[in-house]
Amino acid sequence: MQGISREEILPPKIYEKSRESITRNIINHKRGRRVTTRTFSFLFESRDIVINQINEMVFIENVQDEAEIKRLIKVYSEQLPMENELSVSMFIEFENQDIMVRELPKMAGIENTVYMTFDGDEVKGTPEEGRSTEVLESTLQYLKFKFDQKEKDRFIKAKNAYIETRKKGYEESAKIFPELLESLKNELLSNQV
């Protein structure tokens, strides 16, 4: 996937003029890239989403320093899928604070139990390191699904695909709906470094 260039990050005053319409478009874009289970929401990352995150950060923080903008581009670009990868942001969602306080400690390590399954095959998600500890789980995890050539070929031909968590007590699965599956296949084919 093509990296994010400095020119794609808008000065806060310019971004502000289009922020409302950009936000509306990104919300619609995310809606088409999100699958959910009872407890989890999985957002398949894209360039548009990541560019918007950087533009939002620069706008909200009114970042003017070029070195800081370049740092933000570098940090957020790590969410983009590389060759033979799909990237997912995994959100742990609870109805209220009390449930979160009770359940979150039981989920320690959940990010190590996420799989993408497709027509009898599976690829295990690789979480970003350092987001959780043995006793404290972060409610946001970044995962990469790295495909070898055989897995990639099978995924491209798959009719059905799911994203699953397999931690005891939190075994949940969400089907990747057909339109998103086709988009992911195309992205996997075009993510050539």
N, C-alpha and C positions, 0 to 999 in steps of 0.2 A: 504494500500500500504506500502510495506517495506520502512523503512527510509533509508536515504543516510548515508553510513558509511564513516569514515575518509579515509579509504583505497581507496575509489573510486575517491578521489580528488588527482590528480597527481601533483608532483613537477613541477614547470614551465619548467625546462630544459627537462624533460621527455615528458611533454605534447607537447612542441614545435616540437618534432620530428614527432609526429603523427597528429599535428594540422590540416594540410591541408586535410587529408583523413577523419578525424573526422568531420571537418566542412562540407565537402561535404556530408557525411552521414546524419548529423543533418539537413542540408538544405532539403534533400530528405524526411527525416522523418517528418519535419515540414510541407512540402508541402502536405503530406497525412493527416495532422491533422488540416488543416486550412480551414475555410469557410469564404466567404466574401459577403458583400452587397455593395451598392454604396459608403457608407461612412465608414463602419466598417469592421474590419478583426478580426476573432475570432480564437485563437489558443488553441486547447485542450492540456493542459499540460500533460507531461509524465515524468517518472524518467529520461529517457535519455536526454530530453531537459533540465531539471533542473540541472542534473549533469554537462552537458556541460556549462550551464550558470556559475556555480561555477568554473569549470576549466578555463573558459575564464577570469573570474574576477581575479582569483589567478594568471593566466599567465600575463594578461595585467598590473596588479598592482604589479607584482612580490612579492606576499605575501609570506613571510617566517614564520611569527609568527603563532604558533600553535593555540593560543587563537583566533586570527583573522580568521583563516581558520574555526575553529569550529563555530564561530559566523556567518560566511557566510553560512555554511551548515545549521545552525538553521534558519536563515532568509529566505533563498531560499527554504528550505524544506516546508515552509508554503504554497507554491504554489502547493504542491502535494495534490491530492485528498485523503481524509480520507475515512473511511467506509461509503458506500452509498452516495458518492459524485463524481461529475465530476468537474474539475477545468478548467477555461478558462481565458486566457489573452485577453482582448478586446483592440484593437488598433483603435483609431480615426484617419482616414487618409484623408488628404486634398491634392489637386493638388499643391497648393503653399501657401506661408506664408500669402499673402493677404487674401485668402479665410479663412485660419485658424483664423486669427485675427478677421475677421468679424463673423464667425460662432461659434467659440468655446464658447463665452459667452451665446449663445442661447441654448447650450447643457447642461447647469448646471443641474446636477441630472440625466443625461442619464443612469448612472450605476444602478440606482434604477428602471429602466424600461426594464430590460433584462429578457427574458423568454425563456425556452426551451419548445417547444410544441411537442406532439407526439400522434397521433391518438386520438384527442379529449381531451387529458390531458395536463397539463402544470405544470412546476416547475419554480418558480421565482428565479433568480440569487441573491445571497447575495454578495454585493461588500465588498472589503477590506475597512475598515474605514480610513479616513484621507487622501485619495488621492486627493480629490477635496473639494472646498468650495462652498458656495451658489452662488458665482459670478465667480468662476474660475474652469474650468473643466480640469482635467488631460487627456492627450492624451493616457494614458495607464491605464487600470483598470484591477484589478484581481477579478474574480468572482468565487463563488462556487455554484454549483447546488446540493442542499441536497435533497435526495429522502427519503420519508418514505417508508415502506415496500410495501404498495399498489401501490404507484407511481413507485417504482422500478420494481415490477412485471409487470406492464403495459408497462413500457419502454422496458423491455427485450423482450416483445412480439410485440412491435411497428414495423410497416412496414415503416413508414415515421416519420422523426423528423426534426424540424426546430429550429433555434435560431433567436429570434426576439427582436427588440427594439420598444418600444411603446410610446416614447416621441413625443408630437405633433410636426409635421414638420420633424420628423426623424423616422417615422414608416417604418422600413425596416425588411426584412426577408431573411434568407439564408437556403436552404435545406442542411441537413447533408447527404452527399452522402453515398450510401449503404455500401461501404467498411469501412468508418470511423464509421458509425452507428454500424456495427457489432463489430468493435474493442472496441467502448465505452461500448457496452453491456457486452462484455467479461471482460473489466476492472472493470465495476461496480459489476459484479459477483465476481471478485477476490479481490476487495478492502475490505477485511475483516481485522479488527484490532484484 
